[in-house]
Amino acid sequence: MNLKDSIRTIPDYPKKGVMFRDITTLLADARAFRQAIDALVQPFAGSKVSKIAGIEARGFILGGAVAHQMSAGFIPIRKKGKLPHETVSIAYSLEYGVDQMEMHKDAVVRGEKVILIDDLIATGGTAEAACRLLTQLGAEIIAACFIVDLPDLGGARKIEKLGIPVRSLIAFEGY
């Protein structure tokens, strides 16, 4: 099965000129979903990964499934104000402004090996902020993994410059 065929493309969403890569069709297809999770897990099978960190919201779906397969814990990285306990936060740039994300202060123990998971990497701002949060608390990020990479936007290169390997299952040219 070609995973690329299971992703719907919606032209001009959320604005004109953008080709939105919708993974909800991949999630709805049991075979495609299973294949994607297996492909995310396979390179790390047998390694000592303590936690999987998922970025809100689709990173929760993918990260939870990967954590289950790897018998690892799960760390939710959320938008500001959504977590009930003591948190650390970081501001990051969006196309039109700034936002914040946070995680629980006790979500990771210094030296734990963590894999970051999200559905898509575009400009890399959100993933970079998540990586900075994790390393601030002492995590050793062994990889940042995505279903889709939009390489023309440079996000994967931004994460690699932090010294973190990036793994994506599919690349789509353009925006």
Solvent accessible surface area in square Angstrom, and as a share of the most:
residue,aa,sasa,rsa
1,M,101,0.45
2,N,86,0.44
3,L,15,0.08
4,K,81,0.34
5,D,119,0.62
6,S,16,0.10
7,I,13,0.07
8,R,117,0.43
9,T,47,0.27
10,I,59,0.30
11,P,81,0.51
12,D,73,0.38
13,Y,115,0.44
14,P,99,0.62
15,K,85,0.36
16,K,174,0.74
17,G,55,0.53
18,V,35,0.20
19,M,75,0.33
20,F,60,0.25
21,R,30,0.11
22,D,14,0.07
23,I,2,0.01
24,T,62,0.36
25,T,40,0.24
26,L,0,0.00
27,L,34,0.17
28,A,90,0.70
29,D,50,0.26
30,A,82,0.64
31,R,167,0.61
32,A,0,0.00
33,F,55,0.23
34,R,144,0.53
35,Q,66,0.30
36,A,0,0.00
37,I,8,0.04
38,D,55,0.29
39,A,27,0.21
40,L,2,0.01
41,V,18,0.10
42,Q,124,0.55
43,P,60,0.38
44,F,27,0.11
45,A,74,0.57
46,G,84,0.80
47,S,54,0.35
48,K,167,0.71
49,V,16,0.09
50,S,42,0.27
51,K,41,0.17
52,I,0,0.00
53,A,0,0.00
54,G,0,0.00
55,I,5,0.03
56,E,41,0.18
57,A,62,0.48
58,R,91,0.33
59,G,0,0.00
60,F,53,0.22
61,I,83,0.42
62,L,0,0.00
63,G,0,0.00
64,G,31,0.30
65,A,28,0.22
66,V,1,0.00
67,A,5,0.04
68,H,144,0.64
69,Q,75,0.33
70,M,32,0.14
71,S,108,0.70
72,A,18,0.14
73,G,30,0.29
74,F,70,0.29
75,I,2,0.01
76,P,40,0.25
77,I,0,0.00
78,R,62,0.23
79,K,102,0.43
80,K,114,0.48
81,G,64,0.61
82,K,109,0.46
83,L,24,0.12
84,P,126,0.80
85,H,113,0.50
86,E,103,0.46
87,T,37,0.22
88,V,17,0.09
89,S,48,0.31
90,I,35,0.18
91,A,58,0.45
92,Y,26,0.10
93,S,83,0.54
94,L,86,0.43
95,E,126,0.56
96,Y,181,0.69
97,G,40,0.39
98,V,106,0.61
99,D,47,0.24
100,Q,59,0.26
101,M,5,0.02
102,E,9,0.04
103,M,0,0.00
104,H,38,0.17
105,K,92,0.39
106,D,102,0.53
107,A,18,0.14
108,V,10,0.05
109,V,99,0.57
110,R,179,0.65
111,G,47,0.45
112,E,34,0.15
113,K,71,0.30
114,V,0,0.00
115,I,1,0.01
116,L,0,0.00
117,I,1,0.00
118,D,15,0.08
119,D,11,0.06
120,L,45,0.22
121,I,4,0.02
122,A,26,0.20
123,T,78,0.45
124,G,4,0.04
125,G,14,0.14
126,T,45,0.26
127,A,5,0.04
128,E,37,0.17
129,A,4,0.03
130,A,0,0.00
131,C,2,0.01
132,R,110,0.40
133,L,0,0.00
134,L,0,0.00
135,T,68,0.40
136,Q,101,0.45
137,L,32,0.16
138,G,10,0.09
139,A,8,0.07
140,E,83,0.37
141,I,17,0.09
142,I,40,0.20
143,A,3,0.02
144,A,0,0.00
145,C,0,0.00
146,F,1,0.01
147,I,0,0.00
148,V,0,0.00
149,D,16,0.09
150,L,11,0.06
151,P,36,0.22
152,D,72,0.37
153,L,53,0.26
154,G,13,0.12
155,G,0,0.00
156,A,15,0.11
157,R,133,0.48
158,K,75,0.32
159,I,0,0.00
160,E,87,0.39
161,K,175,0.74
162,L,60,0.30
163,G,64,0.61
164,I,12,0.06
165,P,77,0.49
166,V,31,0.18
167,R,77,0.28
168,S,35,0.23
169,L,41,0.21
170,I,16,0.08
171,A,45,0.35
172,F,20,0.08
173,E,122,0.55
174,G,23,0.22
175,Y,129,0.49
